[in-house]
Amino acid sequence: MTISEDSKNKTAELEDDLALIQLGEYYRDGKQGFKQDGATALQYFLKAADKNPAKSFEIIAEMYRKGKAVKADGAKAIEYYEKLDALDDKQAALNIAEIYAEGCGKLKGNGYKAIEIYDEIIQRGRYWAKVSRDFGMKGPQLENYKRALRSAAEIYLEGKSGVRPDGNLAIEYLSELAENDDMDAFRQIAEIYLEGKAGIAPDGHAAIKFFNKIIQRGDYDEIYPTPNSAMQAIAEIFRDGKGGVEPNGYIAIDYLERIAQDDHEEALGDEKNHIWKEIAEIYRDGKGGVTQDGAKAVEYFSKIIEDDDSDSDDDEFDFSGKRNALYELGQIYEHGCGEIGIDIDKAIEFYRKANANDKHFRAKMRLKVLTGESID
């Protein structure tokens, strides 16, 4: 229903809750020719609350929480969210917890109060989690339960609003979340161990354990993390020796090969060239204890070129692209690598291909050095 300035008195007399709410929104937002006036907006919302308390209280709570046409006021926002909670609104308790977690207006954040509320939501949500696991049923209660678990973990992980960082407690919440089919919780736990967050000692082996849980699930329907992303993370751990894991480039290569050979092309997308590049660099540089092997490096850089049978129009800023692979082959033959000796003619050949159509500045510079060709 659209309300004009001339009809607002008539609307008030009719006491139509939807019309009152719309009129309140005009005052709140300063729309339809109405001057923004938060106090007047609140009057209309409160009047509408006689017939539609849930919608009215939700709007008022949001006004105070976000400072819409009024000063942000966490205490007032909580007051109206509590009224909503009494009406069995499914989101109200979460909103109250978030206000305590972040603070609002003059109300300072109180992480422990937020966790107390999250714990109540989690306790109620465990029943719905069991129903979901047993019967595949989903609903707002289940989503609120998961959101509360993630939010409580975040408070302990980041030490929000006066809470002392505690990685072990964060992991407890995330572990319960992971038990309810949340693959991203496994990723978060793995990264806590890998990076040594919130007082947890870096532990690459523990990180690998949780990344492997993502791989074992094998769910390519997830946007993130997928098994491929988990395998790549494990490959990096072994390649670089992260988190106390002994470097082992051969194991890293094994995981990378598994990604490249995956049947789920939609999951791999355009990442295959990136995988070939990583393997080539391990052999070229002798990373992770791998014996430097120029022939293997050439083999994998060549895969990038072979996989792209088009007239590639990439440039040197596409670091996993065909032109950069050609440039890297030029580097190998210019400087030698492992058992591959220096071969300037071959280096020039690859630099010329990389710089076709004048699209690779570094290759062009090497050609200038090696042949004296103009770089204009």
Helices and strands as residue ranges (DSSP letters): G 5-7, H 8-14, H 17-29, H 38-48, H 53-66, H 74-86, H 92-102, H 111-135, H 140-158, H 167-179, H 183-195, H 204-217, H 227-240, G 242-244, H 249-260, H 265-268, G 269-271, H 272-285, G 287-289, H 294-307, H 322-335, H 344-354, G 356-358, H 361-371
